[in-house]
Amino acid sequence: EEMGALAGLCHAEAMLREQERIPVEWRKCVLIFAEPWQSPYGLRNVWYLGWDGVRWYLSYHWLDDVFNSNYRLVSARKYLQK
């Protein structure tokens, strides 16, 4: 598969709107969207989707937060035009 740019907030929001399409096995992971954004306080953050046991939710982490092996970086697919 060809992989394109890292996914951002618009991708996270789209996945959240259609969360029934997110594979069940991904519920054990935290899905990180690596497009960084800066808060009004100057902190750099990344958006993520997490599973709360019932549904997916959208939140963010500071870039200096601790990320572990259950975090997965989400990338957008790159579609080639013919």
All heavy atoms as an XYZ file, in Angstrom:
701
protein
N       0.834     -1.194      0.000
C       0.000      0.000      0.000
C       0.871      1.246      0.000
O       1.874      1.314      0.688
C      -0.864      0.032      1.265
C      -1.944     -1.023      1.308
C      -2.725     -0.939      2.605
O      -3.666     -0.155      2.649
O      -2.317     -1.624      3.542
N       0.452      2.205     -0.735
C       1.140      3.491     -0.731
C       0.587      4.294      0.447
O      -0.618      4.409      0.611
C       0.868      4.237     -2.036
C       1.499      3.614     -3.242
C       3.004      3.790     -3.235
O       3.486      4.813     -2.743
O       3.680      2.867     -3.695
N       1.478      4.853      1.261
C       1.041      5.668      2.395
C       1.424      7.112      2.120
O       2.504      7.406      1.650
C       1.688      5.188      3.691
C       1.343      3.751      4.038
S      -0.421      3.408      4.167
C      -0.797      4.222      5.674
N       0.523      7.993      2.432
C       0.743      9.406      2.169
C       1.091     10.171      3.431
O       1.760      9.666      4.329
N       0.593     11.375      3.520
C       0.890     12.266      4.634
C       0.281     11.739      5.930
O      -0.668     10.962      5.919
C       0.321     13.654      4.332
N       0.853     12.183      7.032
C       0.295     11.828      8.327
C      -1.092     12.427      8.467
O      -1.367     13.521      7.988
C       1.203     12.335      9.445
C       2.583     11.699      9.497
C       3.419     12.358     10.583
C       2.485     10.217      9.743
N      -1.985     11.717      9.110
C      -3.365     12.155      9.275
C      -3.457     13.217     10.366
O      -2.665     13.251     11.289
C      -4.243     10.965      9.614
N      -4.459     14.064     10.256
C      -4.654     15.144     11.217
C      -6.057     15.155     11.793
O      -6.786     14.163     11.737
N      -6.433     16.300     12.339
C      -7.715     16.444     13.020
C      -8.896     16.117     12.113
O      -9.837     15.459     12.546
C      -7.848     17.860     13.591
C      -9.156     18.169     14.308
C      -9.401     17.220     15.470
C      -9.177     19.616     14.769
N      -8.866     16.542     10.860
C     -10.005     16.256      9.970
C     -10.186     14.752      9.783
O     -11.312     14.262      9.723
C      -9.868     16.986      8.642
S      -8.503     16.455      7.620
N      -9.096     14.000      9.741
C      -9.181     12.545      9.630
C      -9.748     11.937     10.916
O     -10.579     11.033     10.875
C      -7.810     11.937      9.344
C      -7.237     12.362      8.040
N      -6.355     13.407      7.935
C      -7.438     11.898      6.789
C      -6.029     13.558      6.671
N      -6.669     12.666      5.952
N      -9.303     12.441     12.057
C      -9.799     11.946     13.344
C     -11.302     12.187     13.474
O     -12.049     11.296     13.902
C      -9.053     12.618     14.493
N     -11.751     13.378     13.096
C     -13.178     13.696     13.176
C     -13.995     12.820     12.231
O     -15.087     12.368     12.587
C     -13.402     15.168     12.874
C     -12.887     16.074     13.968
C     -12.930     17.546     13.616
O     -12.818     17.894     12.418
O     -13.080     18.354     14.548
N     -13.469     12.556     11.036
C     -14.168     11.687     10.084
C     -14.278     10.266     10.638
O     -15.334      9.631     10.532
C     -13.441     11.689      8.746
N     -13.196      9.762     11.230
C     -13.240      8.422     11.825
C     -14.223      8.369     12.989
O     -14.940      7.385     13.163
C     -11.843      7.989     12.275
C     -10.931      7.634     11.121
S      -9.278      7.132     11.661
C      -9.621      5.536     12.408
N     -14.281      9.430     13.780
C     -15.187      9.484     14.918
C     -16.640      9.461     14.446
O     -17.483      8.800     15.050
C     -14.904     10.739     15.744
C     -15.546     10.815     17.110
C     -15.085      9.675     18.003
C     -15.239     12.146     17.760
N     -16.936     10.164     13.346
C     -18.304     10.174     12.802
C     -18.730      8.790     12.300
O     -19.908      8.459     12.317
C     -18.418     11.178     11.651
C     -18.508     12.608     12.085
C     -18.878     13.526     10.925
N     -17.962     13.449      9.795
C     -16.855     14.185      9.664
N     -16.516     15.048     10.616
N     -16.097     14.063      8.592
N     -17.756      8.000     11.852
C     -18.055      6.670     11.322
C     -17.334      5.593     12.134
O     -16.774      4.648     11.592
C     -17.646      6.600      9.851
C     -18.430      7.568      8.989
C     -18.171      7.357      7.517
O     -18.019      6.190      7.098
O     -18.135      8.362      6.790
N     -17.400      5.721     13.448
C     -16.620      4.840     14.312
C     -17.024      3.378     14.235
O     -16.223      2.504     14.580
C     -16.625      5.335     15.749
C     -17.965      5.478     16.397
C     -17.805      6.070     17.776
O     -17.558      5.334     18.730
N     -17.908      7.365     17.886
N     -18.209      3.091     13.736
C     -18.608      1.685     13.579
C     -17.746      0.980     12.535
O     -17.685     -0.246     12.497
C     -20.096      1.572     13.218
C     -20.475      2.092     11.845
C     -20.637      3.612     11.775
O     -20.598      4.301     12.807
O     -20.782      4.118     10.647
N     -17.039      1.745     11.709
C     -16.157      1.165     10.685
C     -14.736      0.924     11.203
O     -13.925      0.301     10.522
C     -16.122      2.087      9.471
C     -17.495      2.200      8.802
C     -17.479      3.084      7.613
N     -16.575      2.527      6.599
C     -16.201      3.191      5.519
N     -16.630      4.415      5.302
N     -15.390      2.641      4.653
N     -14.431      1.399     12.404
C     -13.100      1.175     12.989
C     -13.040     -0.278     13.459
O     -13.916     -0.724     14.199
C     -12.825      2.137     14.163
C     -12.904      3.587     13.690
C     -11.462      1.832     14.793
C     -12.812      4.614     14.824
N     -12.037     -1.034     13.042
C     -11.952     -2.449     13.430
C     -11.974     -2.639     14.949
O     -11.347     -1.884     15.697
C     -10.606     -2.899     12.846
C     -10.350     -1.950     11.716
C     -10.932     -0.638     12.160
N     -12.714     -3.654     15.390
C     -12.867     -3.951     16.822
C     -11.506     -4.175     17.489
O     -11.280     -3.721     18.611
C     -13.790     -5.169     17.018
C     -13.814     -5.619     18.465
C     -15.193     -4.857     16.518
N     -10.572     -4.833     16.781
C      -9.271     -5.121     17.395
C      -8.465     -3.853     17.691
O      -7.516     -3.887     18.463
C      -8.453     -6.101     16.538
C      -8.157     -5.635     15.145
C      -9.202     -6.026     14.103
O     -10.315     -6.426     14.465
O      -8.886     -5.923     12.911
N      -8.836     -2.721     17.103
C      -8.146     -1.459     17.370
C      -8.556     -0.854     18.706
O      -7.953      0.099     19.165
C      -8.395     -0.463     16.247
C      -7.723     -0.791     14.958
C      -7.087     -1.947     14.621
C      -7.623      0.059     13.822
N      -6.601     -1.878     13.340
C      -6.921     -0.656     12.828
C      -8.066      1.336     13.547
C      -6.653     -0.110     11.585
C      -7.802      1.868     12.302
C      -7.098      1.155     11.336
N      -9.600     -1.386     19.338
C     -10.080     -0.826     20.609
C      -9.037     -0.895     21.715
O      -9.096     -0.145     22.665
C     -11.363     -1.531     21.048
C     -12.519     -1.216     20.134
C     -13.763     -1.945     20.557
N     -14.852     -1.634     19.632
C     -16.030     -2.219     19.666
N     -16.279     -3.157     20.569
N     -16.952     -1.881     18.797
N      -8.088     -1.795     21.585
C      -7.032     -1.903     22.598
C      -5.921     -0.874     22.379
O      -5.002     -0.774     23.172
C      -6.449     -3.316     22.612
C      -5.766     -3.693     21.324
C      -5.288     -5.118     21.332
C      -4.710     -5.454     19.970
N      -4.468     -6.861     19.826
N      -6.019     -0.098     21.298
C      -4.992      0.882     20.943
C      -5.501      2.307     21.119
O      -6.699      2.553     21.155
C      -4.581      0.707     19.483
S      -3.950     -0.926     19.075
N      -4.563      3.211     21.194
C      -4.839      4.646     21.137
C      -4.350      5.093     19.766
O      -3.203      4.852     19.401
C      -4.098      5.409     22.257
C      -4.322      6.901     22.128
C      -4.545      4.906     23.623
N      -5.230      5.701     18.984
C      -4.905      6.088     17.611
C      -4.447      7.536     17.585
O      -5.220      8.449     17.862
C      -6.130      5.899     16.711
C      -6.767      4.508     16.752
C      -7.994      4.466     15.849
C      -5.771      3.429     16.383
N      -3.171      7.747     17.275
C      -2.551      9.075     17.282
C      -2.570      9.677     15.884
O      -2.193      9.031     14.914
C      -1.079      8.987     17.758
C      -1.005      8.415     19.173
C      -0.395     10.345     17.681
C      -1.527      9.310     20.237
N      -2.988     10.937     15.789
C      -2.997     11.697     14.536
C      -1.906     12.754     14.663
O      -2.032     13.696     15.439
C      -4.372     12.320     14.302
C      -5.434     11.266     14.171
C      -6.010     10.689     15.296
C      -5.818     10.817     12.926
C      -6.964      9.696     15.182
C      -6.774      9.814     12.798
C      -7.348      9.257     13.932
N      -0.831     12.563     13.943
C       0.422     13.274     14.211
C       0.498     14.708     13.703
O       1.529     15.341     13.860
C       1.594     12.483     13.649
N      -0.555     15.228     13.104
C      -0.527     16.635     12.705
C      -0.494     17.482     13.987
O      -1.460     17.491     14.747
C      -1.778     16.964     11.891
C      -1.878     18.416     11.511
C      -3.210     18.707     10.826
O      -4.260     18.379     11.386
O      -3.153     19.259      9.730
N       0.614     18.149     14.282
C       0.704     18.894     15.547
C      -0.088     20.196     15.493
O      -0.296     20.778     14.432
C       2.197     19.185     15.674
C       2.706     19.182     14.282
C       1.852     18.214     13.520
N      -0.555     20.617     16.643
C      -1.179     21.930     16.773
C      -0.732     22.534     18.090
O      -0.355     21.830     19.015
C      -2.693     21.845     16.661
C      -3.368     21.112     17.774
C      -3.532     19.762     17.892
C      -3.932     21.674     18.958
N      -4.164     19.448     19.061
C      -4.430     20.604     19.730
C      -4.075     22.968     19.433
C      -5.058     20.801     20.957
C      -4.708     23.150     20.654
C      -5.186     22.077     21.401
N      -0.778     23.827     18.163
C      -0.305     24.541     19.344
C      -1.488     25.135     20.093
O      -2.322     25.818     19.511
C       0.665     25.647     18.936
C       1.365     26.282     20.106
C       2.517     27.153     19.668
O       2.992     27.057     18.537
N       2.990     28.001     20.542
N      -1.552     24.869     21.392
C      -2.636     25.400     22.227
C      -2.420     26.892     22.460
O      -1.321     27.415     22.221
C      -2.661     24.677     23.570
O      -1.605     25.124     24.397
N      -3.453     27.587     22.937
C      -3.293     29.010     23.250
C      -2.199     29.271     24.294
O      -1.701     30.382     24.411
C      -4.662     29.409     23.787
C      -5.610     28.415     23.230
C      -4.820     27.139     23.116
N      -1.828     28.233     25.048
C      -0.802     28.366     26.086
C       0.595     28.054     25.568
O       1.553     28.025     26.328
C      -1.138     27.468     27.272
C      -2.527     27.703     27.787
C      -3.544     26.800     27.535
C      -2.838     28.872     28.487
C      -4.830     27.025     27.987
C      -4.126     29.107     28.934
C      -5.107     28.186     28.685
O      -6.390     28.420     29.119
N       0.709     27.774     24.269
C       2.011     27.521     23.670
C       2.448     26.062     23.672
O       3.534     25.746     23.206
N       1.609     25.154     24.177
C       1.958     23.737     24.217
C       1.658     23.095     22.866
O       0.632     23.368     22.254
C       1.162     23.016     25.302
C       1.370     23.542     26.719
C       0.382     22.891     27.666
C       2.793     23.298     27.172
N       2.550     22.244     22.401
C       2.328     21.522     21.138
C       1.684     20.187     21.462
O       2.134     19.469     22.353
C       3.636     21.375     20.383
C       4.139     22.758     19.949
C       5.292     22.730     19.025
N       5.117     21.848     17.910
C       4.809     22.243     16.666
N       4.628     23.500     16.407
N       4.704     21.361     15.708
N       0.637     19.862     20.734
C      -0.189     18.695     21.016
C      -0.423     17.872     19.761
O      -0.228     18.357     18.651
C      -1.561     19.142     21.546
C      -1.453     19.979     22.791
O      -1.294     19.456     23.869
N      -1.540     21.294     22.649
N      -0.881     16.626     19.958
C      -1.372     15.786     18.877
C      -2.739     15.248     19.289
O      -2.991     14.975     20.464
C      -0.421     14.610     18.543
C       0.850     15.102     17.889
C      -0.104     13.775     19.766
N      -3.631     15.114     18.312
C      -4.969     14.567     18.544
C      -4.894     13.053     18.614
O      -4.022     12.432     18.010
C      -5.910     14.979     17.419
C      -6.212     16.436     17.440
C      -5.635     17.395     16.654
C      -7.106     17.109     18.305
N      -6.136     18.620     16.984
C      -7.052     18.487     17.996
C      -7.969     16.704     19.319
C      -7.814     19.443     18.653
C      -8.728     17.656     19.970
C      -8.655     18.996     19.644
N      -5.833     12.443     19.350
C      -5.914     10.989     19.391
C      -7.355     10.542     19.576
O      -8.197     11.294     20.070
C      -5.022     10.398     20.483
C      -5.531     10.584     21.896
C      -6.352      9.615     22.481
C      -5.199     11.695     22.642
C      -6.820      9.768     23.781
C      -5.651     11.856     23.934
C      -6.470     10.892     24.503
O      -6.933     11.056     25.784
N      -7.628      9.306     19.149
C      -8.888      8.634     19.422
C      -8.610      7.532     20.431
O      -7.669      6.754     20.263
C      -9.492      8.013     18.159
C     -10.060      8.955     17.111
C     -10.557      8.161     15.903
C     -11.177      9.808     17.675
N      -9.424      7.474     21.469
C      -9.312      6.430     22.471
C     -10.644      5.720     22.639
O     -11.699      6.273     22.330
N     -10.606      4.496     23.116
C     -11.811      3.687     23.337
C     -12.127      3.697     24.825
O     -11.270      3.387     25.652
C     -11.572      2.262     22.845
C     -12.719      1.346     23.069
C     -12.800      0.357     24.007
C     -13.952      1.317     22.352
N     -14.009     -0.268     23.919
C     -14.739      0.300     22.907
C     -14.476      2.064     21.302
C     -16.018     -0.001     22.441
C     -15.741      1.768     20.835
C     -16.500      0.752     21.397
N     -13.361      4.076     25.197
C     -13.732      4.155     26.622
C     -14.517      2.949     27.111
O     -15.026      2.944     28.224
C     -14.499      5.441     26.904
C     -15.896      5.484     26.304
O     -16.354      4.473     25.728
O     -16.550      6.543     26.412
N     -14.609      1.899     26.273
C     -15.367      0.709     26.636
C     -16.741      0.668     25.987
O     -17.378     -0.379     25.934
N     -17.208      1.823     25.506
C     -18.510      1.917     24.852
C     -18.398      2.549     23.470
O     -19.012      2.104     22.518
C     -19.499      2.744     25.708
C     -20.832      2.911     25.013
C     -19.674      2.123     27.082
N     -17.584      3.606     23.380
C     -17.439      4.339     22.111
C     -16.064      4.978     22.055
O     -15.360      5.080     23.063
C     -18.521      5.401     21.969
C     -18.435      6.512     22.998
C     -19.568      7.521     22.874
N     -20.865      6.928     22.982
C     -21.533      6.737     24.121
N     -21.000      7.115     25.252
N     -22.711      6.184     24.121
N     -15.696      5.436     20.854
C     -14.454      6.167     20.649
C     -14.669      7.618     21.053
O     -15.759      8.161     20.911
C     -14.034      6.101     19.176
C     -13.580      4.736     18.763
C     -14.348      3.753     18.221
C     -12.262      4.208     18.875
N     -13.582      2.636     17.980
C     -12.294      2.895     18.368
C     -11.056      4.711     19.344
C     -11.177      2.082     18.320
C      -9.927      3.901     19.290
C      -9.996      2.605     18.787
N     -13.628      8.248     21.559
C     -13.679      9.664     21.912
C     -12.423     10.353     21.374
O     -11.396      9.725     21.160
C     -13.790      9.864     23.431
C     -12.598      9.329     24.191
C     -11.523     10.159     24.505
C     -12.529      8.005     24.581
C     -10.413      9.675     25.180
C     -11.431      7.505     25.268
C     -10.382      8.347     25.554
O      -9.290      7.867     26.222
N     -12.535     11.652     21.155
C     -11.446     12.454     20.613
C     -10.877     13.337     21.716
O     -11.613     13.986     22.444
C     -11.973     13.319     19.463
C     -10.986     14.247     18.771
C      -9.884     13.462     18.082
C     -11.728     15.128     17.768
N      -9.561     13.343     21.835
C      -8.880     14.204     22.807
C      -7.486     14.511     22.253
O      -7.221     14.280     21.079
C      -8.796     13.523     24.167
O      -8.381     14.440     25.156
N      -6.597     15.032     23.110
C      -5.244     15.346     22.664
C      -4.241     15.070     23.769
O      -4.586     14.967     24.934
C      -5.136     16.803     22.203
C      -5.453     17.811     23.272
C      -4.472     18.271     24.132
C      -6.740     18.292     23.420
C      -4.761     19.185     25.126
C      -7.041     19.208     24.410
C      -6.045     19.656     25.261
O      -6.350     20.554     26.248
N      -2.973     14.896     23.348
C      -1.829     14.711     24.257
C      -0.780     15.759     23.935
O      -0.599     16.133     22.776
C      -1.159     13.355     24.032
C      -1.747     12.214     24.777
N      -1.926     12.205     26.130
C      -2.187     11.022     24.336
C      -2.451     11.053     26.498
N      -2.619     10.324     25.418
N      -0.082     16.191     24.956
C       1.086     17.035     24.734
C       2.153     16.189     24.069
O       2.281     15.002     24.336
C       1.648     17.558     26.038
C       0.743     18.491     26.761
C      -0.257     19.261     26.233
C       0.751     18.752     28.164
N      -0.863     19.978     27.215
C      -0.265     19.693     28.421
C       1.520     18.289     29.212
C      -0.523     20.172     29.693
C       1.265     18.770     30.480
C       0.260     19.705     30.713
N       2.939     16.795     23.215
C       3.999     16.044     22.527
C       5.053     15.512     23.491
O       5.724     14.537     23.190
C       4.658     16.903     21.453
C       3.879     17.012     20.154
C       4.572     17.970     19.203
C       3.719     15.653     19.502
N       5.201     16.126     24.645
C       6.196     15.618     25.598
C       5.610     14.569     26.543
O       6.271     14.120     27.466
C       6.834     16.759     26.386
C       5.868     17.478     27.305
O       4.647     17.244     27.198
O       6.322     18.282     28.131
N       4.377     14.134     26.303
C       3.742     13.096     27.103
C       4.408     11.750     26.827
O       5.102     11.576     25.833
C       2.248     13.023     26.772
C       1.420     12.407     27.881
O       1.996     11.946     28.889
O       0.189     12.369     27.737
N       4.170     10.790     27.685
C       4.741      9.452     27.516
C       3.817      8.631     26.614
O       2.638      8.470     26.894
C       4.890      8.753     28.887
C       5.377      7.325     28.705
C       5.812      9.538     29.779
N       4.364      8.141     25.510
C       3.627      7.275     24.607
C       4.193      5.873     24.749
O       5.395      5.695     24.858
C       3.769      7.760     23.160
C       3.161      9.122     22.940
C       3.940     10.265     23.012
C       1.812      9.249     22.667
C       3.378     11.516     22.817
C       1.240     10.494     22.479
C       2.023     11.627     22.544
N       3.320      4.852     24.761
C       3.816      3.482     24.934
C       3.408      2.605     23.759
O       2.911      3.098     22.744
C       3.332      2.909     26.275
C       1.829      2.871     26.373
O       1.142      2.548     25.410
N       1.292      3.201     27.534
N       3.574      1.305     23.896
C       3.409      0.380     22.774
C       1.966      0.206     22.315
O       1.737     -0.363     21.253
C       4.004     -0.985     23.130
O       3.316     -1.536     24.231
N       0.965      0.693     23.065
C      -0.405      0.564     22.585
C      -0.855      1.780     21.781
O      -1.989      1.859     21.340
C      -1.383      0.259     23.717
C      -1.595      1.422     24.652
O      -0.690      2.200     24.896
N      -2.785      1.547     25.186
N       0.040      2.731     21.551
C      -0.259      3.893     20.716
C       0.082      3.556     19.276
O       1.134      2.984     18.990
C       0.549      5.112     21.170
C       0.044      5.712     22.455
C       0.259      5.094     23.667
C      -0.648      6.906     22.446
C      -0.204      5.637     24.849
C      -1.116      7.471     23.623
C      -0.892      6.826     24.822
O      -1.360      7.373     25.978
N      -0.821      3.914     18.355
C      -0.605      3.653     16.935
C      -0.721      4.958     16.158
O      -1.699      5.693     16.304
C      -1.637      2.663     16.388
C      -1.595      1.299     17.054
C      -0.298      0.579     16.694
N      -0.287     -0.780     17.157
C       0.263     -1.187     18.296
N       0.837     -0.329     19.093
N       0.240     -2.450     18.649
N       0.253      5.231     15.325
C       0.266      6.425     14.503
C      -0.591      6.189     13.264
O      -0.391      5.227     12.536
C       1.702      6.751     14.095
C       1.932      8.050     13.354
C       1.513      9.244     14.199
C       3.389      8.153     12.966
N      -1.568      7.057     13.046
C      -2.486      6.921     11.911
C      -1.936      7.714     10.738
O      -1.502      8.854     10.886
C      -3.894      7.434     12.287
C      -4.837      7.357     11.090
C      -4.449      6.647     13.463
N      -1.958      7.102      9.566
C      -1.494      7.746      8.344
C      -2.608      7.689      7.313
O      -3.350      6.711      7.246
C      -0.249      7.028      7.826
O       0.209      7.618      6.647
N      -2.740      8.742      6.518
C      -3.742      8.766      5.447
C      -3.212      7.996      4.251
O      -2.032      8.052      3.943
C      -4.050     10.206      5.065
N      -4.096      7.293      3.566
C      -3.693      6.585      2.346
C      -3.473      7.576      1.238
O      -4.149      8.579      1.114
C      -4.774      5.626      1.909
C      -4.753      4.331      2.600
C      -5.686      3.391      1.906
N      -5.780      2.194      2.718
C      -6.738      1.316      2.608
N      -7.697      1.481      1.735
N      -6.753      0.254      3.368
N      -2.530      7.247      0.418
C      -2.247      8.079     -0.748
C      -2.823      7.363     -1.970
O      -2.438      6.246     -2.276
C      -0.745      8.267     -0.912
C      -0.368      9.138     -2.093
C       1.137      9.279     -2.160
C       1.533     10.126     -3.344
N       2.984     10.245     -3.422
N      -3.778      7.989     -2.603
C      -4.387      7.400     -3.796
C      -3.747      8.002     -5.030
O      -3.641      9.213     -5.153
C      -5.892      7.658     -3.801
C      -6.590      6.911     -2.693
C      -6.889      7.541     -1.501
C      -6.917      5.570     -2.849
C      -7.534      6.852     -0.479
C      -7.546      4.881     -1.835
C      -7.859      5.524     -0.650
O      -8.472      4.835      0.350
N      -3.319      7.154     -5.914
C      -2.678      7.607     -7.155
C      -3.742      7.770     -8.229
O      -4.575      6.888     -8.429
C      -1.628      6.591     -7.599
C      -0.502      6.341     -6.607
C       0.388      5.212     -7.128
C       0.294      7.592     -6.390
N      -3.712      8.898     -8.898
C      -4.639      9.118     -9.999
C      -4.030      8.582    -11.281
O      -2.835      8.711    -11.508
C      -4.940     10.606    -10.153
C      -5.694     11.174     -8.976
C      -6.030     12.633     -9.199
O      -5.474     13.280    -10.067
N      -6.932     13.147     -8.401
N      -4.865      8.001    -12.120
C      -4.385      7.457    -13.396
C      -4.715      8.416    -14.517
O      -5.618      9.143    -14.509
C      -5.027      6.110    -13.666
C      -4.559      5.085    -12.675
C      -5.150      3.743    -13.002
C      -4.627      2.718    -12.002
N      -5.008      1.393    -12.330
